[in-house]
């Protein structure tokens, strides 16, 4: 959903990479913009830094959230 501004977050990861800052992003869930977001990720060369996850069990979701340093909703 565009109101979540995931695209802006992806561009920010690209800027961090450009400035030598190593960051990994895990996007959880699916949505109508997924294809477009993956195209942007590929275009700016950060495919190794971003992972898409979906269909997680509640336990897997909790584990992902516990292992995160930052949560963006």
Protein Blocks (a to p, Z undefined) as FASTA:
>chain_A
ZZlommmmmmmmmmmmmnopacddddedddfklmmmmmmmmmnopmmmpccdehiafklm
mmmmmmpcbdcZZ
